[in-house]
Structures are given as structure tokens and as C-alpha cells.
Amino acid sequence: LSGYRSDWLEIKRIKQASEYLGYSHQEFSVEDVGWSLLKPIKDYKKDSVIVNRLGLMSQVNYLQPMLSFNRYELFNNPSVTTICDNKALTTACFESAKIQTTPTIWIPITNHPRLRVKTIRKSIINNIESHFDYPVVIKPTGGGRGWKVTFIKNREELDKYLYDDKRILANPWGLYVQKYKSHIADIRVVVGKKKGSPLEIFGALFRIPLKEHMVANTSQGNPSVKFEISDKIRSLSYNMCQSVLDGATLLDN
């Protein structure tokens, strides 16, 4: 378990949930696993491992199968992380459970040597404009910590977004585009369960974007405070979590 100082409240909530469920846990960083040739993973005790805040979700997604292969018990199983690492898969889980979401499209990116980059950009722009009017919010489908989550007001800004950073079009997961809806903050709810028991909520954080910021991630320096959720948010959180668990079951099968 490794995190930036700005994430300490989120990490604290997950540790509390783990202890409540009766798990012991060890703390280690991504560097520990990265140096596994010098210090093999098998040297760690097999009590329970929480994999969280190792960096980008894609890093967590890469490490979890390694830990599972060595018979560690994880707070999230790899299939759950696979879904949460892919915004399109997460949205698909919500839609299959008939949970209303912001209008969204997923745009796969085809990088073929015979396709010019300008042609790819034009295709993406036409796709987005055929579904939404501006403004929109665009983000890489696989990513984390608010990387490249951007508010786009017009075609010129969209073309610049696709042109300025070559990593955008090199992203194998594609792009996730949403109709813009104004908001003042987002809520992170920690949900878990014991085997054979119903889901439980262990706490929630109210994450507040700084002035003129689209992204509320604490890793971007935004503040967060403990938050008492309403019955409506509690019910929605259970339904969202269950939809991801159902999706993970499909992946495992």
C-alpha cells in the first residue's frame, strides 16, 4: 500500500475497512514489487495485501495478477481492478444494472501504419460531434489520477487536445467522452464485504476541485473531507458496487 500524502484520507478509510473485515495487511510500495528479482514477492507474508494507490490504475492492474499467482488474498480481485481500470467497462456494468449515467461514448483508437495521424484525429472529432454538442469532457479510457481529463469547449480545443500529446492517440484503450454536466465535487465511497455477507459502507470522502479545475482527484492537490452520505447515495453506491461485482463474475467465468 503506497500513496501520496494527499491521498492519506482515502488510504485511511480502506485500511479501516480492511481491519473491520478481519484482515491483517502489510504496506509496500510499487518499488518493492519492481525489485522483486532482488526481493521476491514470495518473501511477503500471505495474510492479506491491499493494493491501492500504487500509481496509475494500470500499474495496479499489472501487479494484481502477479500477487494472485503467488496466492495472496487481495482487497479487490484482479477482475474488479480490470473493470475499474477501464471506464468503458465500468459504464457497461452500470448500464447492465440500469443505473443512469451521464451520456457517454467510447472511441477505440486504430493505429495502423497506413493511417495518417491527421486522418485519425479527424475521425475522432467527427465521431464525437455526431453524438454531442460542445462542451464535452474527454479522458483516456485507461488512466488514473485525473490524467488528461479535459473540458473541451469547441472543435479547435478538441483538435489541439488530440494533437499536443502523442500519448493520447497511442493509448490502446481509446477515449472516453461524456456530455458535460456541471458539478461542484465528487464523492468517493468505500464499500466492502466479508465472504458470504452483504455489502457494507465504511466511509465516504467529499472531494472538492479547486477553483477552475475540472478534476477533483486528491492526487492533483485537491482537498477532501469526511462526508456523511444520504440514504439515496448509500443505495446508489451499493447498486454500483454490485454491478461491478457482477461484471467481475462474468470476466472470471
N, C-alpha and C positions, 0 to 999 in steps of 0.2 A: 504494500500500500504506500504509494508515494504521491505527494501532491504539492502544489504551490501554496504559499501561505494564504493566498486569497481564497483558497478552497477549504480552509480548515473547518468551517461550519458544516459543509456538506460531508466531509470525511467523518466528522464527529458523529453526525446522525447515522451514518452507515455503520460505524463501529458500535454505536449504542444498539442498533438493530441486531447486529451480529451477536453481541453479548446477551441480549434479551432472548434470542433464539437458542442460546446454549452453546454457541460455537466459541472456541478459542481462536485466536488469529495471530499471525505474525506480520510484521511490517517489513517490506523490502521494496527496493526501487527497481526501475527498469534496467539500471546499470548492473544490478545483481544478476538478473537473468541474462543480460547481454554478455556477462563474463562467465557464463555457465561452463565454458570449457575449462576455466580455472577453478570454479567452484560449482560443481554440478548441481542441478536442481534437486536431485535426489537427496542432497545433504539437508534440505529443509524438512522439518517435521511435517507429518501428514495429518495435522489436526484439522485445520481449515485455512484456506487462503482467500483473502478478499483481494480481488483485482479491481482497482479503481484508481482513476487519476494517474495512470502510468504515462500519460501523454495524450496523444490523439487516440480516439476510439479504435482506429485502425491498428495501433500498436497493441491495444488490449486484445483485439480480435485475433491478432497473430500469436500472442503469448498464451491465451487460454487453452487452445488445443495441446500445446506443449505441456502445460501443467496438468491437464486432464489425462494425458497419455501416461504421466507419471503418477496417476491415481491420487491427485489432490482433489479435495472437495472445494468447489468454488461457490462464492456467494451468488453469482449468476452463472448459469451453464453457458457453454460456448454458443449454443443456438440462440439464446436470448441476446447475447452480445452481437451476434451476426445481424439480428433484426435491428437492434438499437444503433448499430453502426451504419445502417442503410436507411436513410429517411424514406425512400420509396417503399421498402418492405414494411417499415413501421406504419406508414399511412395505409398500406394494403391491409394490415392487421386491423386497424381501426375501422376501415370501410367494411371489412367482412363481418365485423361485430355491429355494424350500423351505427357507429359513433360519428357524429357530424364533425367534419374537419374543414379547415379553410380550403377553398377551391385550389387544387394543386395539379400540376403536370410533372411528369418525369421525362427527361430528354436524354436518351442514350447518346453517347458521342462515338461516331465511327471515324477512327483514324486509319485511313487507307493511303498507301503511298501515292496512289493516283489522284487523290482528292487534294485540292489546294486548300490551305487554311482559310483563305477568304471565302471559299465555297462553303466550308463547314460553318463558319460564322454566320453567313447569310441564311443557311438552312435553319440554324438555331433561332435566329431572330424571327424568321417567317413563322416558325412553329409557335413561338411564344405569342407573337402578335395575332395569330389565328385563334388563340384561346382567350387572351386577356387584353384589356386596355391598360395603359400605364396609369399609375405606378404599379410595379411588381416588386417582390422580394425574390432574389435569386441566391442560391447557395450550392456548393458541391454536394452531391448525394452522399458521398462518403467523406467524412471530415470530423472536425471537432473543435471545441473551444471558440466557436464563433468565427472560424477561419473563412474569409471571403463571403460572409453573409452580408449582402449589399442591397440597399434600397435603390431601385432604378426608376428614374422619372420619365425617360424617353428613349428613343432608338439610339441616339448618339451616345448616351451613357451606357447602354447595353453593349454596343459595338466596342466601346472603349474597355469595358469590363472583360470582354472576351479576348481583346487584343493585347492588353497591357501585361498580363501574367500568363506565360506559356503553360503553367501548370494547370490552368483551368481546362484547356482543351486536351491536356494529357491525362486528365482524371478518368480512370477506367470505369468509374461508377456513374458518370454522367452528371447532369444538372437537375436540380430540384427547384421548381419555380412555383411561387404562390401569389395569388391575388393579395395585394396589400390591405391589411386591416390594422388600423392604429391601435396601439396598446401602450400602457404605462409601465408594465412589468411582466415578469413571468414567474410561475410558481413551480418549484421542484418538490415533489412529494416522494418520500422514501417508503416503499412498500415491500413487504417480505412475507414469508410463510414458513412454518415448520412443515415437515413432510406429513401429509395426511391431515393438515389443519387448514382452516380458511386463511385468506389473505388478511394482513394487518397493516395498518399505517403507523409508522414510528415517529413521524415528524414531517414538517414542511418548511421550506425556505421561500421567502418573498425576495426575488432577485430584481434589482432596480437598475435600469440602464441610466447611465449618466446623461446629462443634457446633450441633445443632438446625436445620441448614439442609438443605433438600431439593436445592438446586441447587448443582452443582459448577463452574459457569462461572467462569473466571478473571476475567471482566469484573465479577463480583459480589464480587471481592476474595478469592476462594478460592485457596489455594496449589496449585502444580503442580510435579512433579519429573520428571526424565527417567526413563524406565521401559523395562526390557528385557522384551520380550513373549515369551510361551511359544509353542511351535510351534502349539498349539491356537488361540491368539488370532491368530497370524500367518495361519493357514489361513482362519479366520473373516473376518479383515479383507480378504483377497483376494476371498473369495466375496461379501462385502457390496459391495465396491467394484465388482466385475464386474457385480453385479446392477443397480447404479445406471447403469453404462455401457451395459448392455443396454437399460435403460429410456430412457436419453437417445437411443439409436439409434432406438427406437420413436417418440419425440417428434420427432426430426429428420425421420423419414420421413413 
